[in-house]
Amino acid sequence: MAEKTNGSAMLENVDYHAVGMSATDPSLNPFMIAQRQLADAAKILKLDDATHEMLRWPIREMHAHLPVRMDNGKVKVFHAFRVQYNDARGPTKGGIRFHPDETIDTVRALAAWMTWKVAVVDIPLGGGKGGIVCDPLKMSLGELERLSRAYIRAFARLLGPEKDVPAPDVYTTPQIMAWMVDEYAVIQGQNQFGMITGKPLALGGSQGRGDATARGGVYVMREAAKKIKLDLAKATYAIQGSGNAGWFAAQIINDEIGGKVVAIGEIDGAVYNPEGLDVHKFHEHFTKTKSVKGFKGAEILPNSKDVLELKVDVVVPAALENQITKANAGRIKAKMILELANGPTTPEADEILFEKGVMVLPDFLANAGGVTVSYFEMVQNAYQYYWEPELVRKRLDMKMTDAFNAVYEMAQKHKVHNRLGAYLVSVHRVAEAMKLRGWV
């Protein structure tokens, strides 16, 4: 396992290959996007060079190669990462992704965004992220369990409630978290349920964690709607992605707000009905078939990105990064974009949308509900007393409302878009902690 510390070259002089970054298509490299966004905030905040440089790179990152015996008896080696971006405000926190296209740059970017995410909702944590290059859809439960345990064995000395606390992310589940917390207990010789979050309730999980990302985003959307005088109950919605965040968003919008979800995009296309979808029937269909094809009562669109350009009030990107770019931002017709995915909008698209007057609710604000309830889970694990769902939601609502107001006021003060407003809030908080600790 190799351990790397923060770099020293400024962005324009970086030897990308030397630090494991790809120099191809820098406009879509997620970590380079994260660094560009930070640079905009650093300029307005007038950060000194040392502080800016510290914030541009992970404090530490670890790579491991995991040998796993597959069901056919052969051993396969998987590449794995854990990035601890900044722990000035507390232990690092961030999910573990299982994905065939995982890259270290993506993990670095997500760890950076998690640093800003926990700061914007003002919880005492830092940002981290992990990943394994694998295709979990082609693996058996036994193979997934052995892979999950191998990950914890490789990184156990770097994890723990006071060090770094993982959580579920793309293609990881409460069951995978259960295997991981058990492997950690075996290594430590004692239970430490607070070393990981997103666990099943029977192993110290929190009520309200399942829909927390979407619910937190809905709270932010509610506050933003007041600013632009949008009646959410009469609004139309298009959602890209029907995973955890996308599905719960559709469910809450449909069942609790009373809004009309007219489109949902997925990996092989999208379903669209301007009169409104039956979101529950679609969820049943997609869960069973893993495809939008064959769903009755809706038009089938060829690409999930098609939903982003529909004439609706609110677009909800809840899939992957780089979905709204300079190529399609000018065709966005929505009044509001609720980013439940990480990094769905590029900096060039941000400028176009800002000029168009679109209210963008940026990812590390809009999807911070998940990590906020994960923090609540850590708190409950620490003193072994668990909250009712109503209390979890009440406290989540308070956190998300306060965060939105801080971001909106900052953006209005500096006459910038909300993403930059969110960066200004977060980066100031992290930089202040670094200075108070004497790091810079």
C-alpha positions as CSV (number, residue, x, y, z in Angstrom):
1,M,0.0,0.0,0.0
2,A,1.4,3.4,-1.0
3,E,0.7,6.5,0.9
4,K,0.8,9.9,-0.8
5,T,0.7,13.3,0.8
6,N,-0.5,16.7,-0.6
7,G,1.3,18.0,-3.7
8,S,3.1,21.2,-4.2
9,A,2.7,22.4,-7.7
10,M,0.0,24.9,-8.7
11,L,-2.6,23.7,-11.2
12,E,-1.2,25.3,-14.3
13,N,2.2,23.6,-13.7
14,V,1.1,20.2,-12.6
15,D,2.7,17.1,-14.0
16,Y,-0.6,15.2,-14.1
17,H,1.0,11.8,-14.7
18,A,3.3,12.3,-11.7
19,V,0.3,12.7,-9.4
20,G,-1.9,10.1,-11.0
21,M,-4.2,12.5,-12.8
22,S,-5.3,12.2,-16.4
23,A,-4.5,15.3,-18.5
24,T,-7.0,14.3,-21.2
25,D,-10.1,16.4,-21.5
26,P,-9.4,18.5,-18.4
27,S,-12.9,20.1,-18.7
28,L,-14.4,16.8,-17.6
29,N,-11.8,15.6,-15.2
30,P,-13.7,15.7,-11.9
31,F,-10.7,16.5,-9.7
32,M,-9.6,19.3,-12.0
33,I,-13.1,20.6,-11.9
34,A,-13.0,20.6,-8.1
35,Q,-9.7,22.4,-8.1
36,R,-11.0,25.1,-10.5
37,Q,-14.1,25.6,-8.3
38,L,-11.9,26.0,-5.2
39,A,-9.7,28.5,-7.1
40,D,-12.7,30.7,-7.8
41,A,-13.6,30.7,-4.1
42,A,-10.0,31.2,-3.0
43,K,-9.7,34.4,-5.1
44,I,-12.8,36.0,-3.6
45,L,-11.8,34.9,0.0
46,K,-8.2,36.2,-0.7
47,L,-6.7,33.0,0.7
48,D,-3.0,33.1,1.1
49,D,-1.0,30.8,-1.2
50,A,-0.2,28.2,1.5
51,T,-3.8,27.8,2.6
52,H,-5.0,27.5,-1.0
53,E,-2.3,24.9,-1.8
54,M,-3.2,22.8,1.2
55,L,-6.8,22.8,0.2
56,R,-6.1,21.8,-3.4
57,W,-4.8,18.3,-2.6
58,P,-5.7,15.4,-0.3
59,I,-3.9,15.4,3.0
60,R,-3.3,11.7,2.3
61,E,-4.5,9.0,-0.1
62,M,-4.0,5.3,0.0
63,H,-4.0,2.7,-2.8
64,A,-4.3,-1.0,-2.2
65,H,-4.5,-4.2,-4.4
66,L,-7.0,-6.7,-3.0
67,P,-6.7,-10.4,-3.8
68,V,-10.1,-12.0,-3.7
69,R,-10.9,-15.7,-4.4
70,M,-13.9,-15.8,-6.8
71,D,-16.5,-18.5,-6.9
72,N,-14.7,-20.3,-9.7
73,G,-11.7,-20.8,-7.4
74,K,-9.5,-18.3,-9.2
75,V,-8.0,-15.3,-7.4
76,K,-8.7,-11.9,-8.9
77,V,-6.9,-8.7,-7.9
78,F,-9.0,-5.5,-7.4
79,H,-7.6,-2.0,-7.3
80,A,-8.9,0.0,-4.3
81,F,-8.5,3.6,-3.0
82,R,-9.2,5.6,0.2
83,V,-8.7,9.4,0.1
84,Q,-8.7,11.5,3.3
85,Y,-8.9,15.0,1.9
86,N,-8.9,17.3,4.9
87,D,-9.5,16.6,8.6
88,A,-9.0,20.0,10.1
89,R,-12.6,20.1,11.4
90,G,-12.8,16.4,12.5
91,P,-12.5,12.8,11.4
92,T,-12.9,12.3,7.7
93,K,-16.2,10.9,6.4
94,G,-17.2,9.6,3.0
95,G,-18.7,6.7,1.1
96,I,-17.2,3.7,-0.6
97,R,-18.1,3.2,-4.3
98,F,-18.0,-0.1,-6.2
99,H,-17.9,0.7,-9.9
100,P,-16.1,-0.7,-13.0
101,D,-15.1,2.8,-14.1
102,E,-13.8,4.0,-10.7
103,T,-10.7,6.2,-10.9
104,I,-8.5,7.9,-8.4
105,D,-9.4,11.3,-9.8
106,T,-13.1,10.7,-9.2
107,V,-12.4,9.6,-5.6
108,R,-10.2,12.6,-5.0
109,A,-12.9,14.9,-6.3
110,L,-15.6,13.3,-4.3
111,A,-13.4,13.5,-1.2
112,A,-12.9,17.2,-1.8
113,W,-16.6,17.8,-2.3
114,M,-17.3,15.9,0.9
115,T,-15.0,18.2,2.7
116,W,-17.0,21.2,1.5
117,K,-20.3,19.3,2.1
118,V,-19.7,18.6,5.8
119,A,-18.5,22.2,6.2
120,V,-21.5,23.7,4.5
121,V,-23.9,21.9,6.9
122,D,-21.6,22.8,9.8
123,I,-20.9,19.3,11.2
124,P,-17.6,18.5,12.9
125,L,-16.1,16.2,10.2
126,G,-13.7,16.3,7.3
127,G,-14.0,14.9,3.9
128,G,-13.0,11.4,2.6
129,K,-14.0,8.9,-0.1
130,G,-13.2,5.4,-1.1
131,G,-13.7,3.1,-4.1
132,I,-13.0,-0.3,-5.7
133,V,-12.7,-0.9,-9.4
134,C,-15.1,-3.7,-9.9
135,D,-18.4,-4.6,-11.5
136,P,-20.7,-5.6,-8.5
137,L,-23.6,-6.4,-10.9
138,K,-21.5,-9.4,-12.2
139,M,-20.5,-10.6,-8.7
140,S,-22.2,-13.1,-6.4
141,L,-23.0,-12.2,-2.8
142,G,-20.2,-14.4,-1.6
143,E,-17.7,-12.6,-3.9
144,L,-19.0,-9.2,-2.7
145,E,-18.6,-10.2,0.9
146,R,-15.0,-11.3,0.4
147,L,-14.2,-8.1,-1.5
148,S,-15.8,-6.0,1.2
149,R,-13.9,-7.7,4.0
150,A,-10.6,-7.4,1.9
151,Y,-11.1,-3.7,1.7
152,I,-11.4,-3.3,5.5
153,R,-8.4,-5.5,6.0
154,A,-6.3,-3.3,3.7
155,F,-7.4,0.0,5.2
156,A,-8.3,-0.9,8.8
157,R,-5.4,0.9,10.5
158,L,-6.6,4.2,8.9
159,L,-10.3,3.8,9.8
160,G,-12.2,4.3,13.0
161,P,-14.7,6.7,14.7
162,E,-11.9,9.2,15.5
163,K,-10.0,8.8,12.2
164,D,-12.1,8.1,9.1
165,V,-15.7,6.8,8.9
166,P,-16.9,5.2,5.6
167,A,-20.5,4.9,4.4
168,P,-22.5,3.5,1.4
169,D,-22.2,5.1,-2.0
170,V,-22.6,3.9,-5.6
171,Y,-23.4,0.1,-5.7
172,T,-22.8,-0.3,-2.0
173,T,-25.5,-1.2,0.5
174,P,-26.3,-1.6,4.2
175,Q,-25.4,-5.3,3.9
176,I,-22.0,-4.4,2.6
177,M,-21.6,-2.0,5.5
178,A,-22.6,-4.8,7.9
179,W,-19.8,-7.1,6.5
180,M,-17.3,-4.3,6.8
181,V,-18.2,-3.4,10.4
182,D,-18.0,-7.1,11.3
183,E,-14.5,-7.4,9.7
184,Y,-13.4,-4.3,11.6
185,A,-14.6,-5.9,14.8
186,V,-12.7,-9.1,14.1
187,I,-9.5,-7.1,13.5
188,Q,-10.0,-4.8,16.6
189,G,-11.2,-7.6,18.9
190,Q,-14.3,-5.6,19.8
191,N,-17.4,-4.0,18.3
192,Q,-17.1,-0.4,17.1
193,F,-20.3,0.2,15.2
194,G,-19.5,3.9,14.9
195,M,-16.6,3.1,12.5
196,I,-19.0,3.0,9.6
197,T,-22.5,4.4,8.8
198,G,-25.4,3.4,6.6
199,K,-25.6,0.2,8.6
200,P,-28.8,-1.9,9.0
201,L,-30.8,-0.8,12.0
202,A,-30.0,-4.1,13.8
203,L,-26.3,-3.1,13.8
204,G,-26.7,0.5,15.0
205,G,-28.0,2.2,11.9
206,S,-30.1,5.3,12.1
207,Q,-33.8,5.8,11.4
208,G,-34.3,8.1,8.5
209,R,-30.9,7.2,6.8
210,G,-32.4,5.5,3.7
211,D,-34.1,8.6,2.2
212,A,-31.9,11.2,3.9
213,T,-30.1,12.4,0.7
214,A,-33.4,13.0,-1.1
215,R,-35.2,14.4,1.9
216,G,-32.4,16.8,2.7
217,G,-32.5,17.9,-1.0
218,V,-36.3,18.4,-0.8
219,Y,-35.8,20.7,2.3
220,V,-33.3,22.8,0.4
221,M,-35.6,22.9,-2.7
222,R,-38.5,24.0,-0.4
223,E,-36.4,27.0,0.9
224,A,-35.2,27.9,-2.6
225,A,-38.7,27.8,-4.0
226,K,-39.7,30.5,-1.6
227,K,-37.0,32.8,-3.1
228,I,-38.3,32.4,-6.7
229,K,-42.0,32.0,-5.7
230,L,-42.4,28.5,-7.2
231,D,-45.4,26.5,-5.9
232,L,-43.8,23.0,-5.6
233,A,-47.2,21.3,-5.4
234,K,-48.1,22.6,-8.8
235,A,-44.7,22.2,-10.3
236,T,-43.5,19.6,-12.8
237,Y,-40.3,17.5,-12.3
238,A,-37.9,15.5,-14.4
239,I,-35.5,13.2,-12.6
240,Q,-32.3,11.6,-14.0
241,G,-31.6,8.5,-12.1
242,S,-33.8,6.1,-10.1
243,G,-31.2,4.8,-7.6
244,N,-31.5,5.6,-3.9
245,A,-31.5,9.4,-4.2
246,G,-33.6,9.6,-7.4
247,W,-36.2,7.1,-6.3
248,F,-36.7,8.6,-2.9
249,A,-36.9,12.1,-4.5
250,A,-39.6,10.9,-6.8
251,Q,-41.5,9.3,-4.0
252,I,-41.3,12.4,-1.7
253,I,-42.3,14.8,-4.5
254,N,-45.2,12.6,-5.6
255,D,-46.5,11.4,-2.2
256,E,-45.7,14.3,0.1
257,I,-45.4,17.4,-2.0
258,G,-48.1,16.4,-4.5
259,G,-45.9,17.5,-7.5
260,K,-46.0,15.9,-10.9
261,V,-43.0,13.8,-11.9
262,V,-43.2,13.7,-15.7
263,A,-39.9,12.0,-16.6
264,I,-37.4,9.6,-15.1
265,G,-34.1,8.8,-16.8
266,E,-32.1,5.6,-16.4
267,I,-29.1,3.8,-17.8
268,D,-30.9,2.6,-21.0
269,G,-33.1,5.6,-21.7
270,A,-36.0,7.5,-20.0
271,V,-39.8,7.4,-19.5
272,Y,-41.8,10.5,-20.2
273,N,-45.4,11.4,-19.7
274,P,-46.4,15.1,-19.7
275,E,-49.5,14.2,-17.7
276,G,-47.4,12.6,-14.9
277,L,-45.9,9.2,-14.3
278,D,-47.1,6.6,-11.8
279,V,-43.7,6.6,-10.0
280,H,-44.5,3.6,-7.9
281,K,-45.4,1.4,-10.9
282,F,-42.2,2.6,-12.7
283,H,-40.1,1.7,-9.6
284,E,-41.6,-1.7,-9.5
285,H,-41.0,-2.2,-13.2
286,F,-37.4,-1.0,-13.1
287,T,-36.6,-3.0,-10.0
288,K,-37.8,-6.1,-11.7
289,T,-36.4,-5.6,-15.2
290,K,-33.5,-3.1,-14.7
291,S,-34.7,-1.4,-17.8
292,V,-37.1,1.5,-18.8
293,K,-38.1,-0.5,-21.8
294,G,-41.5,-2.1,-21.7
295,F,-43.0,0.4,-19.2
296,K,-46.6,1.1,-20.2
297,G,-48.2,4.5,-20.0
298,A,-45.2,6.6,-21.0
299,E,-43.1,7.5,-24.0
300,I,-39.6,5.9,-24.1
301,L,-36.8,8.4,-24.7
302,P,-33.5,7.1,-26.0
303,N,-31.1,8.7,-23.5
304,S,-31.3,9.5,-19.8
305,K,-29.9,13.0,-20.5
306,D,-33.0,13.8,-22.6
307,V,-34.9,14.4,-19.3
308,L,-32.6,17.3,-18.5
309,E,-33.9,19.4,-21.4
310,L,-37.6,18.9,-21.0
311,K,-39.9,21.8,-20.4
312,V,-40.4,21.3,-16.6
313,D,-40.1,23.5,-13.5
314,V,-37.5,21.4,-11.7
315,V,-34.8,19.1,-13.0
316,V,-33.2,16.6,-10.6
317,P,-29.8,15.2,-11.7
318,A,-29.5,12.1,-9.5
319,A,-27.1,9.9,-11.5
320,L,-23.4,10.6,-12.4
321,E,-21.1,13.5,-12.8
322,N,-20.7,15.8,-15.9
323,Q,-24.3,15.5,-17.1
324,I,-24.9,19.2,-17.7
325,T,-22.1,20.8,-19.7
326,K,-21.6,23.7,-22.0
327,A,-23.0,21.5,-24.8
328,N,-26.5,21.3,-23.3
329,A,-26.7,23.9,-20.6
330,G,-28.2,26.5,-23.0
331,R,-31.1,24.1,-23.7
332,I,-32.1,23.7,-20.1
333,K,-35.7,25.0,-19.7
334,A,-36.2,24.4,-15.9
335,K,-36.4,27.2,-13.4
336,M,-34.5,25.1,-10.8
337,I,-31.9,22.3,-10.7
338,L,-31.7,20.2,-7.6
339,E,-28.4,18.3,-7.8
340,L,-28.7,15.1,-5.9
341,A,-25.8,13.5,-7.9
342,N,-22.2,14.5,-7.2
343,G,-20.6,16.8,-9.8
344,P,-23.4,16.7,-12.4
345,T,-22.7,20.3,-13.7
346,T,-19.4,21.6,-15.1
347,P,-18.1,25.1,-14.4
348,E,-18.8,26.3,-17.9
349,A,-22.4,25.1,-17.6
350,D,-22.7,26.9,-14.2
351,E,-21.9,30.2,-15.9
352,I,-24.5,29.6,-18.6
353,L,-27.2,28.6,-16.2
354,F,-26.4,31.6,-14.0
355,E,-26.8,34.0,-16.9
356,K,-30.1,32.3,-17.8
357,G,-31.4,32.9,-14.2
358,V,-31.7,29.2,-13.4
359,M,-31.7,28.5,-9.6
360,V,-29.1,25.8,-9.2
361,L,-29.0,24.0,-5.9
362,P,-25.4,22.7,-5.9
363,D,-24.5,19.1,-5.1
364,F,-22.6,19.5,-1.9
365,L,-25.4,21.5,-0.5
366,A,-28.4,19.7,-2.0
367,N,-27.3,16.2,-1.3
368,A,-25.7,16.8,2.1
369,G,-28.7,15.2,3.8
370,G,-27.1,11.8,3.6
371,V,-23.9,12.7,5.4
372,T,-25.8,14.7,7.9
373,V,-27.9,11.7,9.0
374,S,-24.8,9.6,8.8
375,Y,-23.3,12.1,11.4
376,F,-26.5,11.6,13.4
377,E,-25.8,7.9,13.2
378,M,-22.3,8.4,14.6
379,V,-23.7,10.5,17.5
380,Q,-26.3,7.8,18.3
381,N,-23.6,5.0,18.1
382,A,-21.4,7.0,20.5
383,Y,-23.9,7.2,23.3
384,Q,-26.0,4.1,22.5
385,Y,-29.3,5.9,22.4
386,Y,-31.3,6.0,19.2
387,W,-33.7,8.6,17.9
388,E,-37.2,8.3,16.5
389,P,-37.6,9.1,12.7
390,E,-39.5,12.3,13.5
391,L,-36.5,13.6,15.5
392,V,-34.1,12.7,12.8
393,R,-36.1,14.5,10.2
394,K,-36.6,17.6,12.4
395,R,-32.9,17.9,13.0
396,L,-32.1,17.3,9.4
397,D,-34.6,20.0,8.4
398,M,-32.9,22.5,10.7
399,K,-29.4,21.7,9.3
400,M,-30.4,21.9,5.7
401,T,-32.5,25.1,6.1
402,D,-29.6,26.8,7.9
403,A,-27.2,25.7,5.3
404,F,-29.3,26.9,2.4
405,N,-29.8,30.3,4.0
406,A,-26.0,30.7,4.6
407,V,-25.3,29.8,1.0
408,Y,-28.0,31.9,-0.5
409,E,-27.0,35.0,1.6
410,M,-23.3,34.5,0.6
411,A,-24.2,34.2,-3.1
412,Q,-26.3,37.3,-3.0
413,K,-23.7,39.2,-1.1
414,H,-21.0,38.5,-3.7
415,K,-23.4,38.4,-6.7
416,V,-22.3,34.9,-7.7
417,H,-24.1,31.6,-8.4
418,N,-25.1,29.3,-5.6
419,R,-22.2,26.8,-6.1
420,L,-19.7,29.5,-5.6
421,G,-21.7,30.8,-2.7
422,A,-21.5,27.3,-1.1
423,Y,-17.8,27.2,-1.7
424,L,-17.3,30.5,0.0
425,V,-19.2,29.3,3.1
426,S,-17.4,25.9,3.2
427,V,-13.9,27.0,2.3
428,H,-13.9,29.8,4.8
429,R,-14.9,27.4,7.6
430,V,-12.2,24.8,6.7
431,A,-9.5,27.5,6.2
432,E,-10.4,29.0,9.6
433,A,-9.9,25.6,11.3
434,M,-6.6,25.1,9.6
435,K,-5.3,28.5,10.7
436,L,-6.5,28.0,14.3
437,R,-4.6,24.7,14.4
438,G,-1.5,26.4,13.1
439,W,-1.2,24.4,9.9
440,V,-0.7,27.5,7.8
